[in-house]
Amino acid sequence: MKSSKSSLVRGLLVLESFTPETKGYSLAELSKSLGVPKSSLHRVVKELADMNYLRYEEQSKRYHLGTRVLSLGFSVLQGMELREIARPYLERLSRECNKTVNLAIFDRDEMVYVERIRVPGIRTYNISVGARMSPWNTAVGKVVLAHLPEEKLNEIVRKQRTNPEFNIKEFMNSLDDVRKDGFALHQEFKRGFLAVAVPVFSDKGVACAINMIAEIEDVSVDGLQEEYAPKLMAVGWELSSALGYRK
């Protein structure tokens, strides 16, 4: 365990040593900079290079940052930018409908809640910013999955085949309904909540999802579909436009 932790720390230190001004490092330079013996560092940088976090240049014998480094913070940065752009739309929708509204992004096969406009109610909907949920059984997840490229969607479906609660036929039919209706519903009668969600697009495809939470004492499923889903869809299209999406 100690060795594993040491390798992880060394790997992070290697990545952190690069700056915009860095022209690359030789193994000797990294060793001197980090105070780590070359023999111990060699395996770490080789593994980082194998995973494309580093790029090794044979001619100069120097290491440079690899393209995979971009993926480390992209979802977080994307979420932060989306929060700033989306918040005024979410606040307006929440005020107009007097309902809790959430914004979630798709990251590493999960939905991550990145913004929340909460309206106090009878019950507490126990979701906070940063919470992660499986996408296949949530409204926000389904509206994103329905618009993913087929290859990515099939990959997610394959991972659920051993899940006894996953019915592939029902799931794919529900995604067809999302594409047809423009929104997804999720009912949690045991907890006393209903949720309706819509996708938000950018010029690169589906970007995120927004949902609205209602208590079952406050609105019926039909009411959620007929009264609130159209308002949510309108805001979804406004936000999509703000993100650069054009039909």
C-alpha positions as CSV (number, residue, x, y, z in Angstrom):
1,M,0.0,0.0,0.0
2,K,2.8,2.4,0.9
3,S,4.5,1.7,-2.4
4,S,1.3,2.3,-4.4
5,K,0.6,5.6,-2.6
6,S,4.2,6.7,-3.2
7,S,3.9,6.0,-6.9
8,L,0.6,7.9,-7.1
9,V,2.1,10.9,-5.3
10,R,5.2,10.8,-7.5
11,G,3.0,10.7,-10.6
12,L,1.0,13.7,-9.5
13,L,4.2,15.6,-8.6
14,V,5.5,14.9,-12.1
15,L,2.4,16.3,-13.8
16,E,2.3,19.3,-11.5
17,S,5.9,20.1,-12.4
18,F,4.9,21.2,-15.9
19,T,4.0,24.8,-16.5
20,P,3.0,26.8,-19.6
21,E,6.7,27.8,-19.9
22,T,8.0,24.3,-19.6
23,K,9.8,23.0,-22.8
24,G,9.8,19.4,-21.5
25,Y,11.9,17.5,-19.0
26,S,14.5,14.9,-19.3
27,L,14.4,12.1,-16.7
28,A,17.5,13.5,-15.1
29,E,15.9,17.0,-14.8
30,L,12.7,15.6,-13.3
31,S,14.7,13.5,-10.9
32,K,16.7,16.6,-9.7
33,S,13.6,18.8,-9.6
34,L,11.5,16.4,-7.5
35,G,14.4,15.0,-5.5
36,V,13.5,11.4,-6.5
37,P,16.1,8.9,-7.7
38,K,16.0,8.3,-11.5
39,S,15.6,4.5,-10.9
40,S,12.4,5.1,-8.8
41,L,11.1,7.8,-11.2
42,H,11.6,5.9,-14.5
43,R,8.7,3.5,-13.9
44,V,6.4,6.3,-12.9
45,V,7.0,8.4,-16.0
46,K,6.9,5.3,-18.3
47,E,3.5,4.4,-17.0
48,L,2.3,8.0,-17.4
49,A,3.6,7.9,-21.0
50,D,1.9,4.6,-21.6
51,M,-1.4,6.2,-20.5
52,N,-0.9,9.3,-22.7
53,Y,-0.6,11.6,-19.7
54,L,3.0,12.2,-20.8
55,R,4.5,12.2,-24.3
56,Y,8.1,11.0,-24.8
57,E,10.1,12.5,-27.6
58,E,12.8,10.1,-28.7
59,Q,15.0,12.6,-30.5
60,S,15.4,15.0,-27.5
61,K,14.9,12.4,-24.8
62,R,12.4,14.7,-23.1
63,Y,9.0,14.2,-21.7
64,H,6.1,16.6,-22.5
65,L,2.5,16.6,-21.3
66,G,0.2,14.3,-23.2
67,T,-3.2,14.9,-24.5
68,R,-5.0,12.8,-21.8
69,V,-4.1,15.4,-19.2
70,L,-6.9,17.6,-20.7
71,S,-9.5,15.1,-19.5
72,L,-8.5,15.4,-15.9
73,G,-10.2,18.7,-15.3
74,F,-12.4,19.1,-18.3
75,S,-15.7,17.9,-16.7
76,V,-15.1,20.1,-13.7
77,L,-14.3,23.2,-15.8
78,Q,-17.2,22.5,-18.1
79,G,-19.5,22.2,-15.0
80,M,-18.3,25.5,-13.6
81,E,-18.8,27.3,-16.8
82,L,-22.3,25.8,-17.3
83,R,-23.2,26.9,-13.8
84,E,-22.5,30.5,-14.6
85,I,-24.4,30.4,-17.9
86,A,-27.3,28.3,-16.6
87,R,-28.0,29.8,-13.2
88,P,-30.1,32.8,-14.4
89,Y,-32.3,30.5,-16.5
90,L,-32.7,28.0,-13.6
91,E,-33.5,30.8,-11.1
92,R,-36.2,32.2,-13.4
93,L,-37.8,28.8,-14.0
94,S,-37.7,28.0,-10.3
95,R,-39.4,31.3,-9.4
96,E,-42.0,31.0,-12.1
97,C,-43.0,27.4,-11.1
98,N,-42.0,27.5,-7.4
99,K,-40.2,24.2,-7.8
100,T,-36.6,23.0,-7.1
101,V,-34.6,22.9,-10.3
102,N,-31.2,21.1,-10.9
103,L,-28.5,21.1,-13.5
104,A,-26.5,17.9,-14.1
105,I,-23.7,16.9,-16.5
106,F,-22.7,13.4,-17.8
107,D,-19.2,12.5,-16.5
108,R,-17.5,9.0,-16.4
109,D,-20.8,7.2,-17.0
110,E,-22.6,9.0,-14.2
111,M,-24.8,12.1,-13.9
112,V,-23.1,14.8,-11.7
113,Y,-25.3,17.5,-10.1
114,V,-23.5,20.8,-10.6
115,E,-26.1,23.4,-9.8
116,R,-29.3,23.5,-7.7
117,I,-32.0,26.1,-7.1
118,R,-33.9,24.7,-4.1
119,V,-37.4,25.6,-3.0
120,P,-38.3,24.4,0.5
121,G,-41.1,21.8,0.7
122,I,-42.7,19.1,2.8
123,R,-39.8,16.7,2.1
124,T,-36.1,17.1,1.5
125,Y,-34.9,15.9,-1.8
126,N,-31.5,14.6,-0.7
127,I,-29.3,15.7,-3.6
128,S,-26.5,18.2,-3.3
129,V,-24.0,19.8,-5.8
130,G,-21.4,17.2,-6.6
131,A,-23.6,14.2,-6.0
132,R,-23.3,11.4,-8.6
133,M,-26.1,9.1,-9.8
134,S,-26.5,6.3,-12.3
135,P,-27.9,7.7,-15.5
136,W,-30.1,4.7,-16.6
137,N,-32.8,5.1,-13.8
138,T,-33.0,8.9,-13.5
139,A,-34.8,11.5,-15.6
140,V,-31.7,13.6,-16.1
141,G,-29.8,10.5,-17.1
142,K,-32.3,9.3,-19.6
143,V,-32.6,12.6,-21.5
144,V,-28.8,12.6,-21.9
145,L,-28.5,8.9,-22.8
146,A,-31.2,9.3,-25.4
147,H,-29.0,11.7,-27.3
148,L,-25.6,10.1,-26.9
149,P,-23.9,8.7,-30.0
150,E,-25.0,5.1,-30.5
151,E,-21.6,3.6,-29.7
152,K,-21.4,5.3,-26.3
153,L,-25.0,4.4,-25.5
154,N,-24.3,0.7,-26.4
155,E,-21.3,0.7,-24.1
156,I,-23.4,1.9,-21.2
157,V,-26.1,-0.7,-21.9
158,R,-23.5,-3.5,-22.0
159,K,-22.3,-2.6,-18.6
160,Q,-25.8,-3.0,-17.2
161,R,-26.5,-6.4,-18.7
162,T,-25.6,-8.2,-15.4
163,N,-27.8,-5.8,-13.4
164,P,-31.0,-7.7,-12.4
165,E,-33.0,-4.4,-12.1
166,F,-32.1,-3.5,-15.7
167,N,-34.6,-4.4,-18.4
168,I,-33.0,-3.5,-21.7
169,K,-36.2,-3.6,-23.8
170,E,-38.0,-1.3,-21.4
171,F,-35.0,1.0,-21.1
172,M,-34.6,1.4,-24.9
173,N,-38.3,2.0,-25.3
174,S,-38.1,4.7,-22.6
175,L,-35.3,6.4,-24.6
176,D,-37.5,6.3,-27.7
177,D,-40.2,8.1,-25.7
178,V,-37.7,10.7,-24.6
179,R,-36.7,11.4,-28.2
180,K,-40.3,11.6,-29.2
181,D,-41.6,13.7,-26.3
182,G,-38.6,15.9,-25.6
183,F,-38.5,15.1,-21.9
184,A,-38.3,12.3,-19.3
185,L,-40.3,11.5,-16.2
186,H,-39.1,9.7,-13.1
187,Q,-41.4,8.7,-10.3
188,E,-40.2,8.0,-6.8
189,F,-43.5,7.4,-5.0
190,K,-41.8,5.8,-2.0
191,R,-39.9,9.0,-1.4
192,G,-42.8,11.1,-2.4
193,F,-41.2,12.9,-5.4
194,L,-41.8,13.3,-9.2
195,A,-39.1,14.6,-11.6
196,V,-39.3,15.8,-15.1
197,A,-36.1,16.5,-17.1
198,V,-35.0,17.8,-20.5
199,P,-31.7,17.7,-22.4
200,V,-29.6,20.8,-23.1
201,F,-27.4,20.9,-26.2
202,S,-24.3,22.7,-27.3
203,D,-22.7,22.7,-30.8
204,K,-21.0,19.5,-29.9
205,G,-24.2,17.6,-29.0
206,V,-26.0,16.9,-25.7
207,A,-24.2,19.0,-23.0
208,C,-26.2,18.5,-19.8
209,A,-29.7,18.1,-18.4
210,I,-32.0,20.1,-16.2
211,N,-34.8,18.7,-14.1
212,M,-37.6,19.9,-11.9
213,I,-38.6,18.2,-8.7
214,A,-42.2,18.1,-7.5
215,E,-43.9,16.5,-4.5
216,I,-46.7,14.0,-5.2
217,E,-49.1,16.0,-3.0
218,D,-48.5,19.1,-5.1
219,V,-48.8,17.8,-8.7
220,S,-49.9,14.7,-10.6
221,V,-48.0,13.0,-13.3
222,D,-50.4,14.4,-15.9
223,G,-50.0,17.9,-14.4
224,L,-46.2,17.6,-14.5
225,Q,-46.4,16.6,-18.2
226,E,-48.9,19.1,-19.3
227,E,-48.1,22.2,-17.2
228,Y,-44.5,22.0,-16.2
229,A,-42.7,19.9,-19.0
230,P,-43.4,22.6,-21.7
231,K,-41.9,25.3,-19.5
232,L,-38.9,23.2,-18.8
233,M,-38.5,22.4,-22.5
234,A,-38.6,26.1,-23.4
235,V,-35.9,26.9,-20.9
236,G,-33.9,23.9,-22.2
237,W,-33.9,25.3,-25.7
238,E,-33.1,28.8,-24.4
239,L,-30.1,27.5,-22.6
240,S,-29.1,25.3,-25.6
241,S,-29.1,28.5,-27.7
242,A,-26.9,30.3,-25.1
243,L,-24.4,27.4,-25.4
244,G,-24.2,27.8,-29.2
245,Y,-26.6,25.1,-30.3
246,R,-28.5,25.7,-33.5
247,K,-31.3,23.3,-34.6
